[in-house]
Amino acid sequence: MFSANVGEGLELRLLLPGDALELKTVLQENAEHLERFAPLIAELRNGNRAEIFIRTALEYFGKGTEMNVAIVEHGRIVGGCALARLNSPRQDAEMGFWLDAQSTGRGLATMAVIGLTKLVFRHYPVYRIKARTAVANTASEAVVRRAGYLFEGTERASSLSLGQPIDMNLWSILATDIKD
Ligand SMILES: CC(C)(COP(=O)(O)OP(=O)(O)OC[C@H]1O[C@@H](n2cnc3c(N)ncnc32)[C@H](O)[C@@H]1OP(=O)(O)O)[C@@H](O)C(=O)NCCC(=O)NCCS
């Protein structure tokens, strides 16, 4: 099973079928925190979606197309980090992340994004990783900035938040931007 340490007591690891209940519980506790800027993740709290998500994520990991990992602190799931389109012919993947509200403010998302970014450049045929943050999502913007992603521009009305179109900022990091 894939697992990597990215900080003191902080691990990125694949979600396994046995994690479904814990994931669902964290997402239920964070429904309000996640629904504005991470609605697809927030929805996984419903019904058997967490189970289906984990099963599908493992299948995609096996095919080398996506990587969905849990951010685990001292054995507890406190968030998630994902890379999509790892096998894009343009070598252009996309990063997403979230944290349990109670685990924010300590740099965990930044450490996870830095760790996963380096890992993907090392092990996958990826040259560019992009991240899209809602213009109003300053916490998320700060994470990608700290992780070394550069601002590229604003995509107008390119996503929906609570049913309303919103502008998204586009960020990227290239394999050549990583120094160590
Ligand atoms: C986006 C999100 C993950 C950011 O969480 P966060 O806790 O602000 O981010 P980090 O874990 O990197 O922590 C950064 C904070 O810890 C502080 N910090 C402490 N030690 C730190 C360290 N070693 N490294 C970096 N930051 C550190 C920073 O100063 C910052 O504090 P501040 O918020 O007071 O400025 C969180 O708000 C979230 O889950 N939001 C909902 C889902 C979402 O928007 N996802 C992104 C979609 S693109």
The ligand as a Tripos MOL2 file, in Angstrom:
@<TRIPOS>MOLECULE
LIG
   48    50     1     0     0
SMALL
NO_CHARGES

@<TRIPOS>ATOM
      1 C1         -8.0190   25.0970    2.0610 C.3       1 LIG1
      2 C2         -7.6590   24.5150    3.4280 C.3       1 LIG1
      3 C3         -7.1620   23.0770    3.2800 C.3       1 LIG1
      4 C4         -6.5640   25.3970    4.0340 C.3       1 LIG1
      5 O1         -6.3190   24.9790    5.3560 O.3       1 LIG1
      6 P1         -5.2000   25.7560    6.2220 P.3       1 LIG1
      7 O2         -5.1550   25.1530    7.5560 O.co2     1 LIG1
      8 O3         -5.4140   27.2240    6.1180 O.co2     1 LIG1
      9 O4         -3.8620   25.4270    5.4370 O.3       1 LIG1
     10 P2         -2.5330   24.8260    6.0750 P.3       1 LIG1
     11 O5         -2.8250   23.4990    6.6720 O.co2     1 LIG1
     12 O6         -1.4940   24.8960    5.0510 O.co2     1 LIG1
     13 O7         -2.2420   25.8080    7.2910 O.3       1 LIG1
     14 C5         -1.8940   27.1530    7.0530 C.3       1 LIG1
     15 C6         -2.0000   27.9170    8.3440 C.3       1 LIG1
     16 O8         -1.1620   27.3080    9.3040 O.3       1 LIG1
     17 C7         -0.0950   28.2200    9.6650 C.3       1 LIG1
     18 N1          1.1110   27.3850    9.7860 N.ar      1 LIG1
     19 C8          1.6090   26.9660   10.9770 C.ar      1 LIG1
     20 N2          2.6820   26.1850   10.7730 N.ar      1 LIG1
     21 C9          2.8550   26.1150    9.4310 C.ar      1 LIG1
     22 C10         3.8040   25.4280    8.6060 C.ar      1 LIG1
     23 N3          4.7760   24.6750    9.1250 N.pl3     1 LIG1
     24 N4          3.6900   25.5420    7.2510 N.ar      1 LIG1
     25 C11         2.7160   26.2950    6.7240 C.ar      1 LIG1
     26 N5          1.7860   26.9590    7.4620 N.ar      1 LIG1
     27 C12         1.8610   26.8580    8.8080 C.ar      1 LIG1
     28 C13        -0.0570   29.2340    8.5320 C.3       1 LIG1
     29 O9          0.4750   30.4580    8.9690 O.3       1 LIG1
     30 C14        -1.5250   29.3560    8.2190 C.3       1 LIG1
     31 O10        -2.1520   30.0660    9.2350 O.3       1 LIG1
     32 P3         -3.2300   31.2420    8.9330 P.3       1 LIG1
     33 O11        -4.4460   30.5520    8.3740 O.co2     1 LIG1
     34 O12        -3.4750   31.8390   10.2490 O.co2     1 LIG1
     35 O13        -2.5720   32.1350    7.9330 O.co2     1 LIG1
     36 C15        -8.9040   24.5190    4.3770 C.3       1 LIG1
     37 O14        -9.3110   25.8470    4.5940 O.3       1 LIG1
     38 C16       -10.0800   23.7370    3.8100 C.2       1 LIG1
     39 O15       -10.1560   22.5110    3.9530 O.2       1 LIG1
     40 N6        -11.0420   24.4380    3.1590 N.am      1 LIG1
     41 C17       -12.2280   23.8070    2.5870 C.3       1 LIG1
     42 C18       -11.8980   22.9520    1.3720 C.3       1 LIG1
     43 C19       -11.1500   23.7610    0.3290 C.2       1 LIG1
     44 O16       -11.3620   24.9560    0.1670 O.2       1 LIG1
     45 N7        -10.2670   23.0640   -0.3960 N.am      1 LIG1
     46 C20        -9.4680   23.6750   -1.4550 C.3       1 LIG1
     47 C21       -10.1740   23.6180   -2.7620 C.3       1 LIG1
     48 S1         -9.1060   24.2900   -4.0330 S.3       1 LIG1
@<TRIPOS>BOND
     1     1     2 1
     2     2     3 1
     3     2     4 1
     4     2    36 1
     5     4     5 1
     6     5     6 1
     7     6     7 2
     8     6     8 1
     9     6     9 1
    10     9    10 1
    11    10    11 2
    12    10    12 1
    13    10    13 1
    14    13    14 1
    15    14    15 1
    16    15    16 1
    17    15    30 1
    18    16    17 1
    19    17    18 1
    20    17    28 1
    21    18    19 ar
    22    18    27 ar
    23    19    20 ar
    24    20    21 ar
    25    21    22 ar
    26    21    27 ar
    27    22    23 1
    28    22    24 ar
    29    24    25 ar
    30    25    26 ar
    31    26    27 ar
    32    28    29 1
    33    28    30 1
    34    30    31 1
    35    31    32 1
    36    32    33 2
    37    32    34 1
    38    32    35 1
    39    36    37 1
    40    36    38 1
    41    38    39 2
    42    38    40 1
    43    40    41 1
    44    41    42 1
    45    42    43 1
    46    43    44 2
    47    43    45 1
    48    45    46 1
    49    46    47 1
    50    47    48 1
@<TRIPOS>SUBSTRUCTURE
     1 LIG1         1 GROUP 0 **** ****
